[in-house]
Amino acid sequence: QVQLVESGGGLVQAGGSLRLSCVVSGRIFSINAMGWHRQAPGKQRELVASITSGSITDYGDSVKGRFTISRDKTKNTVYLQMNSLKPEDTAVYYCNADIGVGLGRHVGSWGQGTQVTVSP
């Protein structure tokens, strides 16, 4: 019933910028924390950034000062502004959210991922 769809990935040169978007749709009663993870070939999935319903943010050490997460509650959308991109940022980026779906139940949902490739 709940779906997350990412967009905004692509190919960019080192030092460039991209903005990722993630839209949540379906039978949504509430959205708590939302965030972004990424996974590069041969590596485990790691936290990039997260934001709570109270706008408290958290970032992975490798992206602090370069990435900014934000949220538009009226559109059920979370964004990730990525600046000063490095080749090490190349990965598939996944959106996730803690969603209240009614009857006191919450579900952790994931998007399908969007590819970000940073060339030297």
Secondary structure, 3 states (H helix, E strand, C coil): CCEEEEECCEEEECCCCEEEEEEEECCCCEEEEEEEEEECCCCCCEEEEEECCCCCEEECHHHCCCEEEEEEHHHCEEEEEECCCCHHHCEEEEEEEEEEEECCEEEEEECCCEEEEEEC
